[in-house]
Amino acid sequence: MKYEVFESDCYNLYTIKTNKFKNCHMEVVFRNKCSKEYITSSALLFDVLMENNLDYPTRKMLARREQDLYNTNIYAVNSRVGSALLSNVVVDFLDPKYMENGSLEEIIKLAFSLIFNPNVDADEFDEETYNKVAKRLRNEIDSLKEDGKQNSILSALKTLDKNSVRALNSSGDVNILEALTPKKLYKFYQKILEESIIDIYIIGNLDMKEISKLIKKYSEFSSIKTHKIPLYLDEINVKKTINREDINNSTQMNLVQIYSFKNLDEFEINYVIPIFNLLWGTGSLDSKLYKTVRTENSLCYNINTFYQKYDRVIILNTQIDKQNYSKTVKLIKSCFQSMVCGDIKLSELDNVKKILINSLNLIYDNPGRLIDNYLFSNIASIPDIDTRIDEFKSVTINDLIKVAKKINLVVNYRIGG
């Protein structure tokens, strides 16, 4: 596996040459500072761009072209990472050795034509395409309103700061969506091209110098960006736990607890807390929370914790009967205190390390995860896989105790239904 960087004034190309996979994988990553407006507008924009373009003005025509190019698949993914919003145009295609000559260039050409040759007339997106995709996004946003777990977590995060990106719906805001128009979206498209930091990643058994030339030939990025987009959100400053209730007549309730941490070093953030989280929660059958709250006391069907590193929080979520609230909270606190006291067996610690190490080793078997690994190495200074494995192996029970003492409950939120 050979990793190379091809620098350009307007974008950087990162290549990973390997003959391990029969398919190749490319991602064009647009990176911006996150906001409610950017999440909604980007979700709509990149779906519109992937729907069709001037060369293939219907989804059916575009799908046929992708099929002709050996079932090439081009799509977009939007994700928030701390304070950054990543919009990835993803291209999955066959190793060129299995294709006719010239097919590789046609694939690269098609991918960038979806970005730079949108279905636009008189400075506004095609209305039929726009309405179709906007309706689809609106339905997606509305469907999330029925997701009790997701809504409970977002409501709990809003108690910290309703304007923080921590509490943003990943699909966007319906009010912002309704205010958009084909013309406004086109202006946002121009803004995205002007302001985004662009990184391009590609993996496969390819002549990377040829790839570099093809991308340079068909990409039309012209704006030079030098600004920085930090990933980590600010530490949470809450002196007293926020208790919030929103109870209806349902016998069931969602319980959400948010934990923050301060003054952790990079080793603790990257290696100790992931192990802490696996031992304490995450829904594993062997975690302290699952064994105590679910297995031994049958108070819930499942209980999970989510480590959001760049948001600087751990989120606990479970659904319980209302009459079991006090007992559940007491048991959760007891499980946390057992971590503070170092009530951890070496066999438990070793098992969690094996889980994390196996997960890291599996990265080598997935082209998309390999690209994610290099992406976060570049934007977040994450070390290489072997270094991370060694660091996980070095975590001790004393490290876990030290970190546990720096974690604080900042929100206790219960919502009925």
C-alpha positions as CSV (number, residue, x, y, z in Angstrom):
1,M,0.0,0.0,0.0
2,K,1.5,3.3,-1.2
3,Y,0.3,6.7,0.1
4,E,1.1,9.8,-1.8
5,V,0.1,13.5,-1.7
6,F,-0.4,15.6,-4.9
7,E,-0.6,19.2,-3.9
8,S,-2.5,21.9,-5.8
9,D,-3.3,25.5,-5.1
10,C,-7.0,24.9,-4.9
11,Y,-7.2,21.3,-3.5
12,N,-5.0,18.5,-2.3
13,L,-5.1,15.0,-3.7
14,Y,-4.4,12.1,-1.4
15,T,-3.9,8.7,-3.1
16,I,-3.6,5.2,-1.7
17,K,-2.3,2.6,-4.3
18,T,-3.2,-1.0,-3.5
19,N,-4.2,-4.1,-5.4
20,K,-6.2,-5.5,-2.5
21,F,-9.6,-4.5,-3.8
22,K,-11.4,-5.2,-7.1
23,N,-13.1,-1.8,-6.9
24,C,-11.8,1.7,-6.5
25,H,-13.1,4.4,-4.2
26,M,-12.9,8.2,-4.5
27,E,-14.2,11.0,-2.3
28,V,-14.2,14.7,-3.0
29,V,-14.6,16.3,0.4
30,F,-16.0,19.8,0.9
31,R,-15.1,21.1,4.4
32,N,-16.9,24.1,6.0
33,K,-17.7,25.5,9.4
34,C,-21.0,24.0,10.5
35,S,-24.2,26.0,11.1
36,K,-27.9,25.3,11.0
37,E,-28.1,27.0,7.6
38,Y,-25.1,25.1,6.2
39,I,-26.4,21.7,7.3
40,T,-29.8,22.3,5.7
41,S,-28.5,23.9,2.5
42,S,-25.8,21.4,2.0
43,A,-28.1,18.4,2.5
44,L,-30.4,19.8,-0.2
45,L,-27.6,21.0,-2.5
46,F,-25.6,17.8,-2.7
47,D,-28.7,15.7,-3.2
48,V,-29.7,18.1,-6.1
49,L,-26.2,17.8,-7.6
50,M,-26.3,14.0,-7.5
51,E,-29.9,13.8,-9.0
52,N,-28.9,14.9,-12.5
53,N,-27.0,17.6,-14.5
54,L,-27.1,19.4,-17.8
55,D,-25.6,16.4,-19.7
56,Y,-28.0,14.0,-18.0
57,P,-31.0,16.1,-17.1
58,T,-33.0,13.2,-15.5
59,R,-32.2,10.7,-12.8
60,K,-33.0,7.9,-15.2
61,M,-30.5,9.2,-17.8
62,L,-27.8,9.6,-15.2
63,A,-28.4,6.1,-13.8
64,R,-28.1,4.6,-17.3
65,R,-24.8,6.4,-17.8
66,E,-23.5,5.0,-14.5
67,Q,-24.6,1.5,-15.5
68,D,-22.8,1.9,-18.9
69,L,-19.6,2.7,-16.9
70,Y,-19.6,-0.7,-15.3
71,N,-22.2,0.1,-12.6
72,T,-20.2,3.1,-11.3
73,N,-22.0,4.5,-8.2
74,I,-21.9,8.3,-7.5
75,Y,-23.6,9.7,-4.4
76,A,-23.1,12.3,-1.6
77,V,-22.9,12.1,2.1
78,N,-23.1,15.0,4.6
79,S,-21.8,14.7,8.2
80,R,-21.0,16.9,11.1
81,V,-17.7,16.4,12.9
82,G,-17.5,18.8,15.8
83,S,-17.6,22.3,14.5
84,A,-17.0,21.2,10.9
85,L,-19.5,20.1,8.2
86,L,-18.2,17.5,5.7
87,S,-19.9,17.1,2.3
88,N,-18.5,14.1,0.5
89,V,-19.1,13.3,-3.2
90,V,-18.3,9.5,-3.3
91,V,-17.5,7.5,-6.4
92,D,-17.3,3.7,-6.4
93,F,-16.0,2.1,-9.6
94,L,-14.4,-1.0,-11.0
95,D,-10.7,-1.5,-11.2
96,P,-9.7,-0.2,-14.7
97,K,-8.0,-3.4,-15.6
98,Y,-11.5,-5.0,-15.9
99,M,-12.8,-2.1,-18.1
100,E,-12.3,-0.9,-21.6
101,N,-9.7,1.7,-22.3
102,G,-11.0,5.2,-21.7
103,S,-13.6,4.2,-19.1
104,L,-11.6,5.5,-16.2
105,E,-11.4,9.0,-17.8
106,E,-15.2,8.9,-18.5
107,I,-15.8,8.0,-14.8
108,I,-13.7,10.9,-13.5
109,K,-15.3,13.2,-16.1
110,L,-18.8,12.2,-15.0
111,A,-18.1,12.7,-11.3
112,F,-16.8,16.2,-11.8
113,S,-19.5,17.1,-14.3
114,L,-22.0,16.4,-11.5
115,I,-20.2,19.0,-9.4
116,F,-19.4,21.6,-12.0
117,N,-22.1,21.2,-14.6
118,P,-25.4,21.3,-12.6
119,N,-28.8,21.4,-14.1
120,V,-29.0,25.2,-13.9
121,D,-30.6,27.8,-16.1
122,A,-30.6,31.6,-15.6
123,D,-28.7,31.2,-12.3
124,E,-31.2,28.8,-10.7
125,F,-31.5,25.1,-10.4
126,D,-34.0,23.2,-12.5
127,E,-37.3,23.7,-10.6
128,E,-38.7,20.1,-11.2
129,T,-35.4,18.6,-9.8
130,Y,-35.3,21.1,-6.9
131,N,-38.9,20.4,-5.9
132,K,-38.4,16.6,-6.1
133,V,-35.3,16.6,-3.9
134,A,-36.7,19.2,-1.5
135,K,-39.8,17.1,-0.9
136,R,-37.6,14.1,-0.2
137,L,-35.5,16.0,2.3
138,R,-38.6,17.5,4.0
139,N,-40.0,14.0,4.4
140,E,-36.7,12.9,5.9
141,I,-36.7,15.7,8.4
142,D,-40.3,15.0,9.3
143,S,-39.7,11.3,9.8
144,L,-37.0,12.2,12.4
145,K,-39.8,13.8,14.5
146,E,-41.1,10.3,15.0
147,D,-37.8,9.1,16.3
148,G,-38.2,9.4,20.1
149,K,-34.6,8.5,20.9
150,Q,-33.1,11.0,18.5
151,N,-35.5,13.8,19.6
152,S,-34.8,13.1,23.2
153,I,-31.0,13.4,22.7
154,L,-31.4,16.6,20.7
155,S,-33.7,18.1,23.3
156,A,-31.3,17.2,26.1
157,L,-28.4,18.9,24.1
158,K,-30.5,22.0,23.6
159,T,-30.7,22.5,27.4
160,L,-27.0,23.2,27.3
161,D,-27.2,25.7,24.4
162,K,-30.0,25.7,21.9
163,N,-27.8,27.5,19.4
164,S,-24.9,25.0,19.6
165,V,-24.2,22.8,16.6
166,R,-24.2,19.9,19.1
167,A,-28.0,20.0,19.1
168,L,-28.5,20.2,15.3
169,N,-30.6,17.7,13.4
170,S,-28.3,16.0,10.9
171,S,-30.8,16.4,8.1
172,G,-31.4,20.0,8.6
173,D,-34.2,22.4,9.7
174,V,-37.5,22.5,8.0
175,N,-37.9,26.2,8.4
176,I,-34.6,26.9,6.6
177,L,-35.6,24.4,4.0
178,E,-38.9,26.1,3.3
179,A,-37.1,29.5,2.9
180,L,-34.8,28.2,0.2
181,T,-35.6,28.5,-3.5
182,P,-33.9,27.3,-6.7
183,K,-32.2,30.7,-7.1
184,K,-31.1,30.9,-3.4
185,L,-29.7,27.4,-3.6
186,Y,-27.7,28.3,-6.7
187,K,-26.2,31.2,-4.8
188,F,-25.3,28.8,-1.9
189,Y,-23.7,26.5,-4.5
190,Q,-21.5,29.3,-5.7
191,K,-20.6,30.1,-2.1
192,I,-19.7,26.4,-1.4
193,L,-17.3,26.4,-4.4
194,E,-15.8,29.6,-3.2
195,E,-15.4,28.9,0.5
196,S,-15.0,25.1,1.0
197,I,-11.6,23.6,1.8
198,I,-11.3,20.8,-0.8
199,D,-9.6,17.5,-0.3
200,I,-9.7,14.6,-2.7
201,Y,-9.0,11.0,-1.7
202,I,-8.7,8.0,-4.0
203,I,-7.8,4.3,-3.3
204,G,-7.3,1.5,-5.7
205,N,-4.9,-0.3,-8.1
206,L,-4.4,2.9,-10.2
207,D,-1.7,4.9,-11.9
208,M,-2.0,7.8,-9.5
209,K,0.0,10.2,-11.7
210,E,-2.6,9.6,-14.4
211,I,-5.4,10.1,-11.8
212,S,-3.8,13.4,-10.8
213,K,-3.8,14.6,-14.4
214,L,-7.4,13.5,-15.0
215,I,-8.6,15.3,-11.8
216,K,-6.7,18.4,-12.8
217,K,-8.3,18.2,-16.3
218,Y,-11.9,17.9,-15.2
219,S,-12.1,19.7,-11.8
220,E,-12.7,23.4,-11.9
221,F,-11.8,24.5,-8.4
222,S,-10.3,27.9,-8.7
223,S,-10.4,29.5,-5.2
224,I,-7.4,29.2,-2.9
225,K,-8.3,28.6,0.7
226,T,-5.9,29.0,3.6
227,H,-8.3,29.4,6.6
228,K,-8.5,26.8,9.3
229,I,-11.6,24.9,10.5
230,P,-11.1,23.5,14.0
231,L,-13.0,20.3,14.9
232,Y,-13.3,20.5,18.6
233,L,-16.1,22.4,20.1
234,D,-15.5,24.5,23.3
235,E,-15.5,22.7,26.6
236,I,-18.8,22.8,28.4
237,N,-19.0,25.0,31.5
238,V,-21.8,23.9,33.7
239,K,-21.4,24.4,37.4
240,K,-24.5,22.4,38.4
241,T,-26.3,19.5,36.7
242,I,-29.3,20.7,34.7
243,N,-32.3,18.6,35.5
244,R,-35.2,18.7,32.9
245,E,-38.5,17.0,32.7
246,D,-41.0,16.8,29.8
247,I,-43.4,14.1,30.9
248,N,-46.7,13.1,29.1
249,N,-49.2,10.5,29.9
250,S,-47.2,7.6,28.5
251,T,-46.0,4.9,30.9
252,Q,-42.6,4.9,29.1
253,M,-40.0,7.6,29.2
254,N,-36.7,8.3,27.5
255,L,-33.8,9.1,29.8
256,V,-30.9,11.0,28.5
257,Q,-27.8,12.0,30.4
258,I,-25.0,14.1,29.0
259,Y,-21.5,13.9,30.5
260,S,-18.7,16.4,29.8
261,F,-15.0,16.3,30.4
262,K,-12.3,19.0,30.8
263,N,-8.6,19.3,30.8
264,L,-7.9,16.0,29.1
265,D,-4.7,15.4,27.2
266,E,-4.6,13.9,23.7
267,F,-3.8,10.4,25.1
268,E,-6.9,10.5,27.3
269,I,-9.2,11.8,24.6
270,N,-8.0,9.4,21.9
271,Y,-7.4,6.2,23.9
272,V,-8.5,6.2,27.5
273,I,-12.1,7.5,27.0
274,P,-12.9,5.1,24.2
275,I,-11.9,2.2,26.5
276,F,-13.8,3.9,29.4
277,N,-16.9,4.1,27.3
278,L,-16.8,0.5,26.2
279,L,-16.4,-0.7,29.8
280,W,-19.1,1.5,31.1
281,G,-21.7,1.6,28.4
282,T,-22.1,1.5,24.6
283,G,-24.8,-1.2,24.7
284,S,-22.3,-4.1,24.9
285,L,-23.6,-7.1,26.8
286,D,-20.5,-7.0,29.0
287,S,-20.6,-3.3,29.9
288,K,-21.3,-2.3,33.5
289,L,-24.5,-0.4,32.6
290,Y,-26.0,-3.3,30.5
291,K,-25.2,-5.9,33.1
292,T,-26.5,-3.9,36.0
293,V,-29.5,-2.0,34.6
294,R,-30.7,-4.5,31.9
295,T,-29.5,-8.0,32.9
296,E,-29.6,-7.9,36.7
297,N,-32.5,-5.5,37.2
298,S,-34.5,-5.8,33.9
299,L,-35.2,-2.0,33.9
300,C,-34.8,-1.5,30.2
301,Y,-34.5,-3.3,26.9
302,N,-31.2,-1.6,26.1
303,I,-28.9,1.1,27.4
304,N,-26.3,2.9,25.3
305,T,-23.6,5.5,25.7
306,F,-22.1,7.4,22.8
307,Y,-18.7,9.1,22.9
308,Q,-18.8,12.2,20.8
309,K,-15.1,13.1,20.9
310,Y,-15.2,16.4,19.0
311,D,-18.3,17.6,20.8
312,R,-16.5,16.8,24.1
313,V,-19.5,14.8,25.5
314,I,-20.6,11.2,26.3
315,I,-24.4,10.7,25.8
316,L,-26.3,8.1,27.7
317,N,-29.7,7.0,26.5
318,T,-32.3,4.4,27.6
319,Q,-36.0,3.9,27.7
320,I,-37.6,2.8,30.9
321,D,-41.0,2.7,32.8
322,K,-41.6,5.9,34.6
323,Q,-41.9,4.2,38.0
324,N,-38.4,2.9,37.6
325,Y,-36.8,6.3,37.1
326,S,-35.2,6.8,40.5
327,K,-33.9,3.2,40.7
328,T,-32.4,3.5,37.2
329,V,-30.6,6.8,37.9
330,K,-29.3,5.3,41.2
331,L,-27.9,2.3,39.4
332,I,-26.3,4.4,36.6
333,K,-24.6,6.5,39.2
334,S,-23.4,3.4,41.0
335,C,-21.9,2.0,37.8
336,F,-20.1,5.3,37.1
337,Q,-18.7,5.3,40.7
338,S,-17.4,1.8,40.2
339,M,-15.3,3.2,37.3
340,V,-14.1,6.1,39.4
341,C,-13.0,3.6,42.1
342,G,-11.3,1.3,39.5
343,D,-13.6,-1.6,40.0
344,I,-12.4,-3.1,36.7
345,K,-11.0,-6.6,36.1
346,L,-7.8,-6.9,34.0
347,S,-9.7,-9.5,31.9
348,E,-12.4,-6.9,31.2
349,L,-9.8,-4.3,30.2
350,D,-8.0,-6.8,27.9
351,N,-11.3,-7.8,26.2
352,V,-12.2,-4.2,25.4
353,K,-8.7,-3.6,24.1
354,K,-9.1,-6.6,21.8
355,I,-12.4,-5.2,20.5
356,L,-10.9,-1.9,19.7
357,I,-7.8,-3.4,18.1
358,N,-9.9,-5.8,16.0
359,S,-11.9,-2.8,14.8
360,L,-8.8,-0.9,13.8
361,N,-7.4,-3.9,11.9
362,L,-10.7,-4.2,10.0
363,I,-10.0,-0.8,8.5
364,Y,-7.5,-2.4,6.2
365,D,-10.3,-4.5,4.6
366,N,-12.6,-1.5,3.7
367,P,-11.6,1.2,1.2
368,G,-14.1,3.7,2.6
369,R,-12.8,3.3,6.1
370,L,-9.2,3.5,4.9
371,I,-10.0,6.8,3.3
372,D,-11.7,8.0,6.6
373,N,-8.5,7.0,8.4
374,Y,-6.3,9.2,6.1
375,L,-8.9,12.0,6.2
376,F,-8.8,12.2,10.0
377,S,-5.1,11.8,10.0
378,N,-4.9,15.0,7.9
379,I,-7.7,17.1,9.6
380,A,-7.3,15.9,13.2
381,S,-3.7,14.6,13.4
382,I,-4.9,11.1,14.2
383,P,-1.8,8.8,14.2
384,D,-1.5,5.8,11.9
385,I,-3.3,2.5,12.8
386,D,-0.3,0.7,14.2
387,T,0.5,3.6,16.6
388,R,-3.1,3.7,17.7
389,I,-3.0,0.0,18.4
390,D,0.1,0.4,20.6
391,E,-1.5,3.3,22.5
392,F,-4.6,1.3,23.2
393,K,-2.5,-1.6,24.5
394,S,-0.8,0.8,26.9
395,V,-3.9,2.1,28.7
396,T,-4.0,1.0,32.4
397,I,-6.7,0.9,35.1
398,N,-5.0,3.9,36.7
399,D,-5.5,5.8,33.4
400,L,-9.2,5.0,33.5
401,I,-9.6,6.1,37.1
402,K,-7.8,9.4,36.3
403,V,-10.1,10.1,33.4
404,A,-13.3,9.0,35.3
405,K,-12.6,11.7,37.8
406,K,-12.6,14.4,35.1
407,I,-16.0,13.3,33.7
408,N,-19.1,15.2,35.0
409,L,-22.8,14.8,34.6
410,V,-24.1,18.1,33.1
411,V,-27.6,17.2,32.0
412,N,-30.2,14.8,33.3
413,Y,-33.2,14.9,31.0
414,R,-36.3,12.7,31.0
415,I,-39.0,12.9,28.4
416,G,-42.2,10.9,28.3
417,G,-43.2,8.9,25.2
